Amino acid sequence: MAIKVYVVDDSAVVRQTLMHLLQGDPEIELMGSAPNPLIAAPVIRKTRPDVLLLDIEMPGMDGLTFLRQIMEESPIPTVICSTLTTTGSQIALEALAAGAVAVVSKPRLGLKQYLEESRRELVQTLKTAARSRPHAPRSATAPTQGDRPAAPRPAVVGLHTLSVNKPVVIGSSTGGCQALELMLTALPADSPGIAIVQHMPEKFTAMYAQRLDGLCAVNVREARDGDRLERGVVLIAPGGRHMKLRKAGGQYFACVVDGPPVNRHTPSVDVLFRSAAECAGKDVLAIILTGMGDDGARGMKLLHDGGARTLAQDEASCVVFGMPKEAIKLGAVDEVLPLQRMSAAVLQFDARG
């Protein structure tokens, strides 16, 4: 059955170009288009599309407001396609936090040619989105400084604490922005050190880390080469570079390195997980969250076989049950848990000492 796509964009040129491009794929059916959300809303309520392709700047109601409305009422897989979502854009992060499955940038100049040249990527993104199951986000608004949890406990960094530090490594992709926010905001300030690979383009990760840092009791930042993974600290691999862990003097440190894509991704979850297996062995907790593809599955198998504790997000709470499913198929997972229980699992692992 063809994937039904509905386009909402105030530009007639964009709508016509997208209609022409999408009609050329036998697996996609263009259900229709609208110049703004006010016209689109009654149509998609009556005949629900499989995927919504949505602009941001539109008259009457902007795309972000419409997206949040959709996700609260009845979530529809949504791909944002806008000139506002350039690399590192805060708008792109807000869209992902609001529940968008993916964000595609379009230029202000040479638009028609760009869309035609990017057709293959756009079509694949829509097909990926159609297989997702978006959930209403817990919070869909951008954080402010006042959103930081009140009076968080300071991170415990005494010599004894550092000597027994056991790292947590997490991998995620499609749907991971929401999943990580839900998980990390539930952790106290003295949680074990966490290293994360979230598939995200270069320059997005710094802003994403800043967003999470404003919401969490733990300190969240984009990883720099040589950063120590200590209690109360969450390191997110920078987009476009791999992150590994190394151990020295009983402590764990981040190694941020250049390298070719692994499993089509830079950073790669497998790169992080393999390094954790080498330097931490059984003293690590590995978690694989929602995402498309199989990145992280083989690295988690190495961790599992080395005695590490391994967890996967369950299908019901995943936006895309790809990465967890592949890890489970390999026999790499000790336990499958709903997202809502992952934070407690981290604290239980930490309590075991």
N, C-alpha and C positions, 0 to 999 in steps of 0.2 A: 504494500500500500504506500502511495506517495506521501511524502512529508508536506503537510499544509503550512505554508508560510504566509504571514500577513505583514505588510510593510506600512509603517507609519513615519512619514517624512514630509515636511512642508515644501520641499523642493520638487516641482514637477519633473525636472530633469533627472533627479536622483530616482524618483519613483519609476519613471519610464526606463531608465538604464537598468535598474535592478530587476524590473519585470522582464526585460529582454534577456538579461543574463541568466536569471533563474529558470526561465521557460526552456532553456536549452538542456536542462538536466532531467532525465526521465524519472528520477527518484524524488523530484520536488514538484509540488503543485502550488502555484501562486494563487492563494485564496482571494486576494484582493489587496487594496491599498487605501490609505487615507492621508490627508494633509495635516491632521492634528489629532490628538487623543480624544477630543470631544466628539468627533465624528467616528473614530475607531471604536470607542468603548461599547456602544450598543451592538455593533456588529460582532465583536469578538465574544460578547456575553451570549449572543444568540448562537453563533457558530464558532466554537472554540478552535483556534489554530493550534498546530503542533509546536510552532515556533513563531515568536514575534520579533521582527527586525525593526528596531526603534531608534529614532533620532532623539537628540536632547533639546536643542533650541527649536521651539515651535510655538505658534500663537495659541492663546487660550489656556493651555496647560503645558508645562515643560515635560520632557520625557522622564526625568527623575521622579517627579511627583506622580506621574502616571504609572511608572514602574512600581513605586511603593504601594500605590493603590491596588494594582493588580496582585502583587504578592500578598497583601493582606486579605484580599477578597477570595482569590482563587489563583494560585501561582501558575504561571505559564512560562515555559522556557523562553528566555528573552536574550537576544543579542543586541547590544548597543552599537550603532554605527553612526559616528558623529565627528564633526571637525573639532569638537571640544576635547576629545579623548586622545590628545597627542601624548607622546611618551612622557611618563611621569606626572600626568595630569591628576589633580585632586578629584576632578569630576569622574574620571575612570574608576578610582578607588571607591568613591561614593556609590557608583553604579554597581560595582561588584559587591559592596557591603549591603546594598539594597536588594540583592538577589539575582542580578544579571549573571547569566552563565558565562558570557564572554563579552569582550569589548573590542571593536574593530574601529580603527581610526580612518578618517577620510580627509583628504586635503581640501583646502578652499579653492585652489587653482588646479586645473587639469583633472577635474573630478571624474569625468566620463572615462578618460583613458586609464586613470588609476583603477577604477572599479573593474574595467575590462581586464586589465593585467592581473588584478587580484582575485579574479573570479574563482579559481580553483581553491584558494585558501578560504574565501568566503563561503563557498558551497560546503566545504568540509566542516567549517565551523557550525553551519546550520544543521548539518547532519549529526554532529556531535551533540549539539544542544537538544536536538529532538530526542536523544536517548537519555537525557538528564531528567531528574525529578527535583526541581527547585522547591525550597521550603521558605515559608515566611520568615524573614530574619528576626532575631530577637530585638535588634536595634538597627534601624536603617538610616540614622542621621549621623552626620559627621561629628566627631568629638570636638569638644573644646577643652581648654585647660581645666575648666571647672568640672569636667566629667571624670577626672582622675579620682579613684576611690579615696575617701577621706582617711587621713592619718594612717597610711599603710605601715605595717611593721618594717623596720629596716632589715635588709638582708643580713643574715648571720654569716660572718666571714672570719670567725676565729680559727685558730690553727687546727683544733680538733675537727671542726666542721669541714674545713677544706680537705683534711686527710681522708675523710670518709665520703667525699663527694662522689655520687654515682650518677652518671649522665643519663639524660632522656633524649632520644633522637626521634624526630617526627618528620614524616613525608606526606605531602598533600598536593593536590592539583585542582581540577575543576570543582568548585564548591568549597575549596579549602579556606578562602578568605573568611567566609561566615563561620565555618567549623572551628577554625583556630581562634577566632574572636570569642566564641561561646566557651571554648575550652580554657583559654588562658585567663579570661576575666574571672573565672571561678577559682583560680589558684591564689593562695596567700603569698605574701611578700618573701617568705623564706623557703619557697619551693626549691626543689633541686634544679640545677642548671639544665637548660633545654636548648638543643640545637635543632633548627627547623630548615627544611628545604620545601618551599612553596613555589611551584612553577609560576614564574612571573617575569615579565620583561625587565631589562636593565632600567634603572632609575625608578621603577615602581616600588621596589623593595624598601628603599630608604623611607619613602613616604608612608608605605604600609606599616613599617615598623614604628614610625612616629605616631601613626594613628593608634596602634595597639598600646603603645607606651602611655598614651593619654587615657586609656581605658582600664589598664591593668594595675594591680598592686606590684607585680613583678616588673623589673626593668627590661624593656624590650628595645633592641636596636639592631640595625643592620650590622652583620659581622664584619670585622676588620681582621686582617691577617695578624695572628698573635694574640687576639682577645682570649682571656681566660674564661672558661665556662664554669662559673661559680654559682653558689646558691643565690636565688633571687634574680638571676640573669637569664634572659632568653635571647639567643642569637639567631637571626634570620639570614640565610645565605643570600648574598647580593645577586640580583639578576645578571645573567651573562657570565658568571664565574662559578666554579665548583667550590664547595666547602667540605673539608675533611676535619676529623679530629685527630689530635696527637696527644700523647701522654708524656709528661716530663716532671720528675720530682713528685710524683703522686698526684699531679694536677692535669687537667685536660685543657687543651688550647685549640682554637680554631685555626685552620690553615686555609686561607682563601687563595685559590690558584686558578690560572687560566687553563683552558683545555677544550678539546672538541666536545660536541654534544655526546652524551651517553643516553641511550634510549630516546634520542631526539631532543634531549633537554639539557640546558645549561642554566642553572645548576641541576644536578641529577640527584634523586633520592638514593639510588644505588651507590653513588660515590660516597655519600655521607655514611650510609649504613655499612658499607664494606670497611671503611676506615674505623668505624666504631667497633666492628667485629675484631679488627686487628689489634686495637689499642685498649679496648675495655672488656672484651670477652663477655663473660657471664655477668659482669657488673653494670649492665646497661639495660634500660627499658626502651624498646623500639615500638613505635606506633605508626600505623599506616592509615591515613584518612582518605576521604572521598577524592576521586580523580579518575581521569580517562587513561587507559593504557596499562602498562605493566611495570613502570619504573618503580623500583624499590623492592619488588618481589624477590629477586635473586639475592639482593643484599640482606633482606630480612631472613632468608633461608640460612645464610651463613651465620647470622646472629643466633637464630633459633638452634641450629646444630651445635653452636658453641656454648649453649646454656643460658643465653640471654632471655629475658622475659619479653615476649612479643604479643602485641595486640593489634586487632584490625577493627575498623568501624563497621557496623552491621549495615546490611543493604537498605533497611527501612529508613535509616537516618542519613544515608549518603545521597548527594545530588547525582553522582555517577559512581556506580559500584564496580569500577574497573580495577583500580590498583589494589584495593582490599581483596577482591575476588581472585585476582591472579596470585596473590600471596597465599591465600587460603588453599588454592588448587595445588600449590607447591608443597603444602604441608609445613609452611613456615610460621604458622600462627598458633599461639597457645590458647588464645581466647578471643572471641568476637563479641564486641560490646556496642551498645548504642552510644552515640556521641555524648549524650548527657551524663554518661558514667565514666568518661575518660579522665576527667579531672580527679575524681575520687581514686581511680586506678593509679594515677601518678603519685598521689599522697600515700596510698597503701604500699606501693613499691618503696617509697622513701622511708616509711616507718619500719620496714623490715631490717633496715640497717645493713 
